[in-house]
Amino acid sequence: MRTLLVIITVLLSVACLSTAYTITLQPSTRECFFEDLRQGDRMTVTYQVGDGGHLDVDFMIFDPNDHVLDSSERQSTGTHGFTAELSGRYTYCFSNEMSTVSEKIVSFNAHGIVSVPDDGSHTDPLEKEIRELAEGLAAIKDEQEYIVMRERVHRDTAESTNDRVKWWSIFQFIVLFGHITKCSNYSKNEI
C-alpha cells in the first residue's frame, strides 16, 4: 500500500510540475517566474525562442538568496536543471534587455521531480523505475515541444521565402514585358 501511495504521489508531482508556456518578451524587458521547492527537489527549465530578432534571449536561475545558479547569454534554445540545495522560492528569468527593437516569442517548460522523504527503509526498485520513467517522459515531452517549435520556425521561413520568390518573379515578368514592349516599339519605328 505504501508503495502504491508513493507511486501515485510521484506521478502527480511530475504532472503538477510539468507546465508549458509561451511568452512574448518586449524589447528591453525581463520576465521572471518562480517555483517554491524543498531541499532535494529537482527542477529543469527548457526553452526555445520561436520568433523575433536573432532568435536569442538571456536566461538566469536564482536561488532563494538571489545567487545565480545558472545562466546563459544570447541563446536560442537551452536546458538548465538543478537540485535545490535550500528550501524556498527559486526564480528563473528570460531577458530581452539586449534588444531595443525586436520582441521575442519564447516557449518554455518547467518541470521537476519532487523528493519523497526516505523513511530509512531501502528504496523500492519499482519506485526507482517509476521515477526514471517520469524523468524520461518529461524529457520526451520537452523534445516534442522543441520539434513543434522548430517546425513552426521552418514553416514561417519557407512561407516567407515563397512570398519573396513570388514577388521577385512578378517583378522580373514586369521588367521583361516592359523590355519586350520597348523593343517591339523600337522595331516598328525603324520600319
N, C-alpha and C positions, 0 to 999 in steps of 0.2 A: 504494500500500500504506500509506504514512504517513497519508494522508487517511482511509482506512478505519479505521486504528487510532485516530486522533483522534476520529472519529465514534463509535466504539464506546465509547471512554473517556468522552466527554461524556455519552452516553446512560446508561451505567452509573452515572456520578456523579450524574446527576439522579435516577435510580431509587433509588440508595442514600440520597441526602439528602432524599428526599421521604417524610415519615412523618406519620401521623395518630394523634393520641392524644385520649383523653377522660379527664379527671381530676376528682376531687371535692375541692374546697377547703373544708376545715373552717373554722368561724368563727375569726377572729383568727390565721390562719396564712398562710404564704407557701410556694409550691412553685417551685423553680428547676430549670432544665435547662441543659445546656451542649452546645456544639459546638466541636470543635477545627478552626479554619480557618487557612488560609495567607493571606498578604498577597495581595489581589486577588480572593479568593473572595467571592462574593455570597451572602447569606442573607436569606430572608424568613420571617417568622412571622406567620401569620394565626390569629385566634381568634374564638370565638363563645361567649357564655355561654348555656347552654341551659336552666338551671333554677336557682332559688334567689334569695330576696330580691328586690332591684330589678334583677336580671339585670345586675350590673355588677361589674367587677374592676379592680384597678390592674395595670399592666404596665410592666416595665422591661427594658432590654437593657444589659448591661455589657461593656466591652471587657476584654482580658486584664489591664489595670492597674486594674480596678474603677471606671473612669469611666463614667458613664451616657451611653450613645449616644442612646437614645430612650426615651420613657416616655409613658404616658397614665394618667389617673385616672378611675375610675368609668365605664368604657366597657363596653358590652355586646358590641361587636364591634370588631375592629381589624386592620389590616395594617401591619406595620412591617418595612422592609427596609433593608439597609445593605451596603456593600462593606467588607471587612476591610482596615483600614489597617496592622494589625500581625498577625503570626502568633501564634497562641496560642488559649487557651480563652475563648470568648465565652459569656456566661451570660445567659439570659432567664428572668424570674420573673413569676409570676402571684400577686397578693396579694389576700387577703380579710381583711386586718388591720383594715379599717374596720368590719367586721361582727362583732358579738358574739353573734349568734343564728343567722343563716342560713348554711347551707353552699351552695356554688355548684358547678354542674357546668359545666366548661369543655371545649370541644372545640377542639383547635388542630393546626395543621400547621406543620412547619418544613421548608423546602426551600431549596435553593441551587444555584448553578452554580459548580462547581469550575473555577478558572482553569487553562488549559493553557499551559505556558510557551511563549513565542514564540521560535522559533529564529532570528529575524531575517528569515525569508522573508515574503513577502506572505501575508496571511490568505486562505485558500481561501474563495471565495464559498459553496461547499457547506457548509463548516464553519460559516460565519456563519449560514446559513439553518437549519442543524440546531440551533444554539444558540437562535436566535429561536423555532424550533418547540418546543424543550424548555421555554423560558420560557412560551410560550403554553399548552402542555399543563399546566404547573404551575398557571397562573392559572385554567384551566378546571376543574381538579380542586378547587382551593380554592373556586371559586364553586359547584360542585356540592355540596360538603360543607356550605357555608353554607346552600344551599337545603334540604338534607335536615334540617339542624338547625332552621331556621325552620319547616319543615313539622311537625316534631315538637312544637315550642313551640305552634304554632297548633292542632294536633290536641289537645294537652293542654288548651288554653284552651277549645276547643269542647266537649270532653267534660266539663270542669268546669262550663261554662255549662249544658249539657244536664242534668246532675245537679241543679243549683240550680233550674232550671225545673221539673223533675220533682217535687222536694220542695216547692217553692212551690205547685205545682198540687195536690198531695196535701193540704197544709195548708189551702188555700182550699176544697177539697172538704169537708174535715172541719168547718171553720167554717161553711160554707154548710149542710151536712147538720144540724149542731147547731142552727143558727138556724131551719131549716125544722121540725125536730122540736119545738123550743121553741114556735114559733108554732102548730104543729099542736096541741100540748098546751094552749096558752092558748085556742085556739078551742074545743076540746072542753069546757073548764071553763066557758065563757060560755054554752053552750047548755044 
